[in-house]
Amino acid sequence: MKNKEKIPGNLNNRKFLIIIFITFLLGICSICSLWGAGSFLVIGDKVVESDAIVVLSGDEGDRIKEASKMYLAGLAEYIVITKSDHEEIQENQTNSEKMMRVAIDEGVASDAILFTDQESGDTIDEANQVLLVARQRNLNSLFIITDPYHTRRTKIIFDKIFKNSGKTIFVRGISNHWYKSGNWFLSLDGWRLTLGEYGAMLLLILGK
């Protein structure tokens, strides 16, 4: 019987290198896709002077601290705090009152702090409530502060609600926030928030 031809060793090595190369490319493409997904959500207008800085509800105080720094730097005359539909956090204290106290502790004058009239269940409600305050107080430019992953959706919503109002909207995320475009996918919170934002944006596009 004839001996079976042996596969040259360099051919096996070549196949192995091809597999490694393809795996590497797929890894790079996956990371780039995830980075792109995070980058799309995060936008930030240049910090400029405005009539008021608006602090959206939904965090434990980082947003109001960011707004307070901007106020103390002379970038606005007022800070507007939105009321949420989960206002009551303990007896005789609401979330918006807690945010006000944080701002005062940071050095903001109490008469420079404004509140929306009604509680809001989502960002669309907040935008409508902020528009009412802006009209009542004749605020023509507003700088919205929120978390980075929430900035694009916030910009879309506020631009829509404030369309033809004659008022200018700026949106920016908290500086030094843990959510980054390049590493959000390394934590469960990053996945939860990113997927949640894309889901919310899809519903926004569908008009729901």
Residue pairs with C-beta under 8 A, 6 or more apart in sequence:
34 184
34 185
35 181
35 182
37 194
37 198
38 149
38 179
38 180
38 181
38 182
38 184
38 185
38 190
38 194
39 181
40 152
41 148
41 149
41 150
41 151
41 152
41 153
41 194
41 197
41 198
42 148
42 149
42 151
42 152
42 173
42 179
42 181
43 151
43 152
43 155
43 171
43 173
44 148
44 151
44 171
44 172
44 173
45 143
45 170
45 171
45 172
46 170
47 70
47 75
47 143
47 172
48 75
48 143
48 170
49 74
49 75
49 76
49 141
50 75
50 76
50 141
50 142
50 143
50 168
50 170
51 76
51 77
51 78
51 134
51 137
51 139
51 140
51 141
51 142
52 76
52 77
52 78
52 79
52 80
52 114
52 134
52 137
52 139
52 141
52 142
52 143
53 67
53 70
53 71
53 75
53 76
53 78
53 79
53 80
53 142
53 143
53 144
53 145
54 67
54 79
54 80
54 82
54 130
54 142
54 143
54 144
54 145
55 63
55 64
55 67
55 79
55 80
55 81
55 82
55 99
55 145
56 63
56 82
56 123
56 126
56 144
56 145
56 146
56 150
56 154
57 81
57 82
57 83
57 84
57 95
57 96
57 99
57 120
57 126
58 84
58 146
58 147
58 150
59 147
61 98
61 99
61 102
62 174
62 177
63 99
63 145
63 146
63 147
63 174
64 79
64 81
64 99
64 102
64 103
64 106
65 102
65 106
66 145
66 174
66 175
67 79
67 103
67 145
68 79
68 102
68 103
68 106
68 107
68 108
69 106
70 76
70 143
70 145
71 79
71 103
71 108
71 112
72 106
72 107
72 108
75 143
76 143
77 112
78 112
78 113
78 114
78 137
78 139
79 103
79 108
79 112
79 113
79 114
80 114
80 115
80 116
80 130
80 133
80 139
80 142
81 96
81 99
81 100
81 103
81 113
81 114
81 115
81 116
82 96
82 115
82 116
82 120
82 126
82 129
82 130
83 94
83 95
83 96
83 115
83 116
83 117
83 118
83 119
83 120
83 129
84 95
84 96
84 119
84 120
84 121
85 119
85 120
85 121
86 95
87 94
87 95
87 96
87 119
88 94
88 95
89 95
89 98
96 115
100 110
100 113
100 115
103 113
104 110
104 113
114 133
114 137
116 126
116 129
116 130
116 132
116 133
117 129
117 132
117 133
118 125
118 129
120 126
120 128
120 129
123 150
123 153
123 154
123 157
124 157
124 161
127 157
127 158
127 160
127 161
127 162
128 161
130 142
130 144
130 158
131 161
131 162
131 165
131 167
133 139
134 140
134 142
134 165
134 167
135 165
139 167
140 166
140 167
140 168
141 167
141 168
141 169
141 170
142 167
142 168
142 169
142 170
143 170
143 171
143 172
144 154
144 155
144 158
144 169
144 170
144 171
144 172
145 172
145 173
145 174
146 154
146 171
146 173
146 174
147 173
147 174
147 177
147 179
147 193
148 173
148 174
148 177
148 179
148 180
149 173
149 179
149 184
149 193
149 194
149 197
150 173
150 197
151 171
151 172
151 173
152 197
152 201
153 197
153 200
153 201
153 204
154 171
155 169
155 171
156 201
156 204
157 204
158 169
158 171
159 169
162 169
173 179
179 190
179 193
183 190
184 190
184 191
184 193
184 194
185 191
185 194
